[in-house]
Amino acid sequence: MATVENAKKAYLKPDEEKPMEKVTLKVKGMHCVSCANNIEKTLGKTDGVESANINFAVEKVTIEYDPKKIELKDIEKKVSDIGFQLVLEDENDYKANEEIDEDEIEVNKAKRKMLISLAISGIMMTIMMINMFVIPVPGYLPIVVLLGLPVVFGTGWHVHVGSFKALKNKSPNMDVLVSLGSLPPYLIGLLGFFIPIQTFVEMATTIMTFHLLGKYLEVRAKGKASQAIKKLLEMGAKSARIIVDGREIDVPIKDLQIGDIMLVRPGEKIPTDGVVVEGSSLVDESMATGESMPVKREKGHEVIGATINKQGFLKVKVTKIGKDTFLSQVIKMVEECQGSKVPIQEFADRVTGYFVPAIIIITIATFISYNVFSKFHLGIIEWASTFLPWVNPDANPLTLAFITATAVLVISCPCALGLGTPTALMVGSGKGAERGILIRNGEAIQTLKDVKAIAFDKTGTITKGKPEVTDVMALNDANEKDIFYYAATIENASEHPLAYAIVEKANSEKINLGEITNFNAIVGMGVEGYIDGEKVLVGNRKLMNENKISYKDHEKELIRLEEEAKTAMLISRGNKLLGIIAVADPIKEDSKRAIEELESMGIKTAMITGDNKRTADAIGRKVGISHVISEVLPDGKVEEIKNLQKQYDVVAMVGDGINDAPALKQSNVGVAIGTGTDIAIEAADITLVRGELGGVISSIKLSKATFRKIKENYFWAWFYNAVAIPVAVLGLLHPMIGAGAMAISSLNVVYNSLRLKKVNIEPSFKK
């Protein structure tokens, strides 16, 4: 068998051996999706930056760059030059700022601005009502101008700053629309001190207040949508108890070193990843796998940091710390997914890039039209005044033009379009992480729902990957002890799962193993080597044929074993056949039910294995696989995936082994069993931590539910603008009502995404 390092070299192309670096960093100063698009475009044009994807919902950017061409500080300067701040911190140091809740700071900041604005606007509206319906208020104009000042130029100042930066960078955004909807009305109101005109200070103040109210509600809702990362961070232990010079001492998690021996008592969290060196206990690993039943962990077993020791006393040797721990890797994968782009979002982003300039053009056209075609518009206004109380046909054309143009500005909300995908992706990936489904990129979410066929590796995927010896047949005067001596000695040098089963059986029989020389693993056939000066072979018929070892007299026994879904291995010494060892890999408990459910969903299933046809067919029949593809060498799996893609178009691959990595990459969606090797997990788009095939069904259901929410979000965002903008253009919408409706549209998208949390994605056989 190939080693992990050899597999990595085979899998990675020469120019990929030193991959580009990828970081996820906080971005400050973004107010809407147009800001995000501006940053992406700027970084996209920067030499050395391969890609930059912004998740506006969590205000983070995922940047892939070549450190040989550009440094992070240069990227930071590029972002700073266009008016935003990139927070340079180690994206993997998830514990560094655990005491600082950025979401809470943002919510409190937005809340403070919103409350100040609401209080002032409330006072202003009360005074306006008294002035209009009760008694004229002396000095009314100076009062409302002074009251509006701290709202329009105080709590709303950041909006105008953002607007200025956006115009400076020739990338108008939502801030520009709000500024144009609040600044001109306020400034025109000042003319009331000099000439008798209708003032709009109240309208300017109310528009800004509604905008700040909407932003507060949006920030609070986005905080709920990003709770997945927060929950994962909270799972980690704060300190660990270790043995130093024979004494027990408590140390912060960040001070742990690889090799430290941790003491974990019942009810405590296991501080970080490690291996049990003493003790036995039941451990609750639900935070990693989503499985509620505790699992037994004893000496030699690996344990995961942040899981809970339920029963016994454990001594655990630290094997991973910091960014290398399972929890940190999960957080990184979730953030990468949330920062990635779903293909449907790319179209929405392009449209949004033209949205604000288009609205400004429509606004100018509306203003001109009301002054040029006054009679036409006045006719509509007079008709609408019979059922809309806020429409005033007595106002002069200039006033009507100004009010209508302002309404068009404030009702147009590109934020809802920008939030449609990232909020759904945040909630969906978080829900998946809670159930042990780790999604590496958003594109997999969109693709998985369209999968027509799923190919499964056999060993460790459909089966448990822990084979056991089931039959031993001694031939030609050999005995079982001789067979195990030679077979276990040679297989002790192999990494194949079947080899472990033979070695384990020999150890249990207390058979002392010999010395091997000239060991060689022959791909797709077996192994060979020299023991006690004689050549020994362990493998299949092909290996025996190559070495002219006769086995034809025992073909019936081989066929019988293979039809029982067992792998039969022939053992020879010199030119003599010693016997047959049959090994069976038990099928996972949920494999049959999961495959049946996938077939009932209209998804065809296939199994790709190196086993001979009879053994493969026997396993295929047991679990209900549609297509059994057998006797496939490791490098042939990619071709088999390509063949399935020709037949079914969109194909997913589920595997766990080193040799599955190229096939996982070739498939439209690669799904790695989390109990498998690191390279398979790295090559996959989705990782199933629990290692059960029911997770494949949950992943598909999650994909469909998430994408359904994305489509719903886009529908409501487009529908809202398609209806609201024409209504505003016709003069039937008051700017203050439009400002309120603008806030509601964004909230509708966020809360619609939050409903994903209630969707049941469990397989039918688990309900």
Phi, psi and omega in degrees: 000147178286149176280169179299318182296317178298321179296321180295318179296323179290326185280321183273137174285160183306319182280359179255001183292333173243084187292162176294157179273148179231129179229152174241117186234155178283140175241127179251146176104357178281135179244342178199178185293335178295325175298315180299316180297323180297317179294317180299317180296317181297312181291328179296333180269357183276128180295130180100345178263116182284315180203155177215115180241126181255134170260099183298328183297323179252004177056049178228151178238135175255116185245129172251120187218162179262108184296344178283338183256329185210145178257162181299324181295329177288322177295320179300318181295321178301317180291321180296324182297335180258013170097016179234165183242126176260122183273108181276101175218159180292113183296344180265352181274071188291343182268346189303319185244034185294337180279344183254116179263099183300321179299316181294322178298314181296318179297314180296322178295313179294323180295318181298314179296319181295316182294318178299313181295318180297318181298313181294316180295324178299316178296316181298316181294325178296314179297322180296317179297318179297317181295324183278320191243348183246290183209141177302132181268122178300136179065034185301313184298311178301326181295310183290328178295316179292322179293323182285336184304308181293342178275305184293322184249000180251277181296337180260008184300321182298333178293316181291324177297315178297321179297316180298315180297320181295317179292323178298322180271007180056040179222071183301139183230195181298326179301323180297317180297316181291320178298315179293335180275346183242320182294306180302316178300321180292314182293323176295325178301330180293335179295341179298340176289340187244325180227151182283090177231163176290132181264153182236022182299318180299319180295317180299315181294317181294319179300314179295322180295315178297322178297315180292324176296314179298319179296320179297312181296324180292315179298318180294319180292321178296326176299320177294322182292333182263018182294339183302312180297318181299317180297320179296319178297320182291340182292331185294148176285154181268331182214169179222150176256118183236165178261123177231118181053040177081000180249150175271127177225151176265132178227150174297151181306321184294344181266359179294145177237150176299132182102343177299147176258115181264145175255124183236115181268164179304136179090352182265157174281143172284118191301317181208175182296141180191189178233137182289127178251345178200141177101172179212141183198170169261132184241130177277107181255023184298331181294334181264319188253343185079359181271123186284335183285126177296153180241149182283133177229128181219186185311129180094344180278144175277144176233155185255136177299144179082355172280165190248128176281114188270338195225288189267180178268130183237142166251124186236129177272128182292126177245337180219143178222163175057231187289346182274351183290160180302314183298317179295322179292323177297313180300318180298316180296319179295318180293322178298319178296314182294336180267356182272167182257134170272137183311321181296333181288330181299321177294315180298321180296320179297317180296316181299328179298332179263352190295306184296312176303321179296319180295320179297320178295316178298321180297313180297317180298321179296316180298315180295316182300320180294333179271331181273318181249054186301317184296317179301311182291324180296324177300318178294318181297316180296320178296316183290334183293345180287341180225355177244109186295336183274353179275128185241100181287348181277349180289151180285160184305322181296318179294316179298319179298318182293315181296317182294316179298320178296320179298319179298319180298310190278340181279339184278117187234098177286347181300320181299322178293320181290334183271347187305311182276308186300324181292319177295321179294321179298310182293317181296314180292325177294318179296320178296315181300323179296336181251017177077020177248108183258116183259121185280324181217153184293332181299327179298327179298316183286326184282320188300327181294340183259006183297132180256338179212148178233125177261134180246137164288160181269295188291121179085353179247294174281323178260172184285341181079013178233076185296157178227145176288127182248328183219144174227129182232111179274137183230158174053052176068007176279163175239169184300323180297317178299316182299312181291326179300308183287316183294315182289324179298314182284322181287343179296340179267357183261154178259000185291140180305325179294328179295319180301321182298318181291315180298317180298320179294319179296320178296319180294333177272003178057044177266123178286130183272155181264193179259142181241143175230157178054044179292142179211128175264123182255112186304128176078003181233309182155213182226158177217158179180179181246127178235125181055035175083359181245146180284129180239136178240139172225116181176204186261188183301320182302318181295319179293319179298319180300326184257010177056044175261124184281132177223003188302329180293345184243018182299322180299317179297320179298315181297317180300314181297318182293325178288346174267014179066035178248148176266117182262127180244134179267138180241129179228152175230123186064236178255013188248131176281121182271325182169189181230134173243126178255133180235135178239138177256110184302141178284139178299149186303324187259003184300310183300313183292322179295316180292322176299318181292321177298317178297321180291338177277000180087013180258122180284147181242147178222152175237126179248120185214157176274355180297158176291165189301318184295313180297316181297316180297322180297316178291320178302318179294320182298322185258351176086031180289138179289311184238122176254117181247107189249173178053042180260123176289156183309318182281359178266353182295324180299315179297322179294322176296318178299319179297319179294325179293326176295326183275320187244356177074286183257116186232135174256152178236133178242121181205173181221351186265166177302316183284359176274343188304311179299321180292323177298321179289321181293324182294161178293324174222120178265128180241119180258138173282123188298342179276000183272203185277157182299321184291327177293318179296320181293328182279345187271159175272330182227138177241131177260102185298321186290336177080013179255147182289342174301334178295333177295317179295315179299321179297317180294317179296320178295319178300312181296318182293318181294315182292328176298319178294320178299315180295319177299317180299315180293323179300309183293325179294315179291319180298317180301311181290324181296327180273314189291319184295312177300322178298318179294318180300324180284355178085016184264005184233125177284140181305323182292324176291320179299320179298320178293318180294326179300316180296320183295325182297318178293318180297320181302318180294315183293313182289332174295321177295322181297337179292347176300331182301334184269355182286134179272118181248008180291147175301151183302324183286355178254356183283000000 
